Amino acid sequence: MSNSSNSLDHLSAEKKRELLAELLQKKAAIEGQGEIPSEYCRFDQYPEYLQLKAQQAQLLSQGIRNPYLQCMKGLLRIQPKLMGKP
């Protein structure tokens, strides 16, 4: 990595001040844009999640239930067996 001060040695004090002011303006502009959109930070605002919720609402409005992970109501009377033992 080269030493950046060597490349600035030939500049006058006034030019160095102008360069510094320009760099500070660029930094301020970048920092102003640095805010991360909330849809990237909050799960309930992810575009994919919102799309899934819209699909679920559309299916429910047509009377189609989710075939995956259905909740079972009541007690199960069947016990699983492994090698003939409950």
N, C-alpha and C positions, 0 to 999 in steps of 0.2 A: 504494500500500500504506500503510495507516495505521500509526501508531506505537502498539503495544500498551501501552506504558508509560503513555500518557495515560489509558487506560481503567482502569488500576489505581491511579491517584493517589488516588481517593476511599476506597480500602480501608485499613483499619488494618493495622498490622504483623502482628498476630495472624492476621487474615484472609488476608494475603499468604502467611504461613507455611502455613496450612491448604491454600490453593490450590496452593502449591508441593508439599506432601506428596502431595496428590491427583494432581497431574500426574506426579510421580515414580512413584507406584504404578501409574498407567495405562501409563507407559512401560515399566516392568518387566514388566507383564503382556503387553504387545505383544511385547517382545523375547523373552519365554519362548515365544511362539507362532511366532516368526520362523524356525524351522528348516524348511528345504525338504525335503519327503519325497524319499527316495532314488529312488522311481519316476519323479521328474521330472528327476533328475540323471544317472542311469545308463541307458544305452541298453538294456542287457540286462534292464532292469526296466520298460521302457515297456509299458503295457498292450497297445498295438497289436502290439509285437514278440512279447510272450508269446502273444497270440492267433494270430499268424502261425505261431509254432512249434507251437502246439497243432494248428492245421489241417494243417501239414506232417506231424506225427506221425500224425494220423488218416488222411491219404492214404497214407502209407507202410505203415501197418498193414493197409490194404486192397489193397496191391500197386500203387497208382497212383503213378507217378513224376512228378516235376516236368517238364512239357513245355518249360519255358523254360531257356535257357542250359545245355543238356546238354553235359557234358564229352565231348570226342572222344578216344578212346584210340588211340594209334598215330599214324603219319604220314599226312598227307593226300596222296594221289597226284594229285589234281586241282589245277592251279594256276589262279588267276583270270587272266583276260585282259582287257585294256583296249585297245580298238581293235585287236584281233588280236595284241597283244604281251603276253608274260607279265610 
